[in-house]
Amino acid sequence: MKSILFVIFCCVISFSSCSQKPHQANIIDDKHLIHSFKDKSGNPLGNAYAKYTADNDSIFTSLIIISQSDTLYKIDNTKLISKKGVDDKVSEERFLGYKCVLKKGDYFILVMVNEYGEGISDDITIEWNYSEKLFELLKRP
């Protein structure tokens, strides 16, 4: 009887550990879900997770947008990174982090902030590119 319970216990443990994606769990360990993106038809695109600064839960220093199987976009301090590579690198002068200005279904707008929480940049728009099926920085002329 004990051996049957042991086998069942081992099966349950192995099933639950297999059902989680360990890579994604490690990526979002210290981050908080801030938005779930959807396309124009309402289908899920991915979830955005942010790592907030130690003393402010509205300013973050890194962000990642992941789907069930892929990293779709990443902000790593001063680098904005799409699946194609680095979209942009922002200046570190007076930089503390980013603040979300607007979150919509298939895009979001950020602004860089200083240590006082004041905006020090123009709006930064990250949007879903429907033809290329990726998030990217909206480039303005």
N, C-alpha and C positions, 0 to 999 in steps of 0.2 A: 504494500500500500504506500509506504514512504517513497519507494522508487518511482511509482506512478505519479505521485504528487510532485516529485522532484523533476521528472520529465515534463510535466505540464507547466511547471514554474519556469523551466528553462525555455520552453517554446514561447511562452508569453513574453518573457524578457527579450528573446531574440526577435520576435515579431515587432515589438514596440520600438526596439532600437533600429530595425530595418526600415520602419515606416517613416522615421524622421530623416531629413536630409542633413547629415552632419556638417557639410560645408556651409550651408545656409545658416544653420544654427550658430556656427562660429562667427559668421559675418555679422549677424544682428545681435550678438550677445549683449553688447553695451549700448544698444540703440533702442529707440522708441518708435513705434509705428506712428507716422504723422499723416499719411494719406494713402488711399487706395485709388489707383488710376483706372479709368474705364474708357473704352473707345466710344465713338459716336453712337454705336448701337447698344451700348451698355455692357459690352463684354469686358472682362477684366484684362488689364494690360500688365499690372504689377503693383507692388506695394513699396512705398518710400519709408525708410527708417532713418532717423537722425540721431546723432550723438550730440547732446546738449552740453554747453559749457557747465562747469561745476556750480556756478552761482546764478545761472539764469536758464529757465526752462523754455525760453522762446528763442534763444540764440544757439545755433549749432555750428560745429566745426567740421563735421563730416556727415555725409548722407549717401545712402545707397538705395537704388531702385532695383528690386529683384522680381522676377517672375517665378513660376514654379521651378524652372530649371536653369535660369540664366540671370546673370547680372546685366541689367539694361542701362544703368547710368550710375556714376559714382562721383561724389565730390570729396576730395581728400585734402582738407585744409584749403590751400590756394589753387589746387588743380581741379578743373572740371573735365571729367573723362567720360566719353561715350564709348560705344562698342568699336568705333573706328579708331579711337585713340584720344589724345588730349585735345579737347575743344578749345580750351583757353587756360591760361595761368594768370591769376590776378596778383596785384601788388600786395606785399605783406605790410606795407607802410600803414600804420594806424589800424590794421586789420585785427578784429577780434573773432568774427565769425559771420554767419548769415542769419537773416530773419526772413521767414516766409511772409510775403505780402498778399499773395492770392493763390489758392489751390482750386483747380477746376478738373474736369474729367480727364483730359488728355494733355494738360500742361500745368505748370506752376511758375510763379514769379517770386524771385528772391531779391534781396538787397544786401550788400555787404554792410556790416556795422562796425563801429569802433567800440572802445571800452566803455563808452557811455550809452551804448545802444542806439546811437545816432547813425542814420544812413550815410555812407561815404561813397556810394556808387550809384550809377543809373540802375534801372531795373534789369535783372538777369532773368531771361525767360528760357526755361527748359521745356521743350514740347515734343510730343510724339510725332515722328515722321511716318505717315501712313504708307508711303511708297517704299521706304527702306526698312520699315518695321523696327525702328529704334528711337530712343530719346536722344535729342541733340539740343545744343545751344542755338537759340534763334539769333542769327546774325543780322545785324542792321546795317544798311548801306552807309 
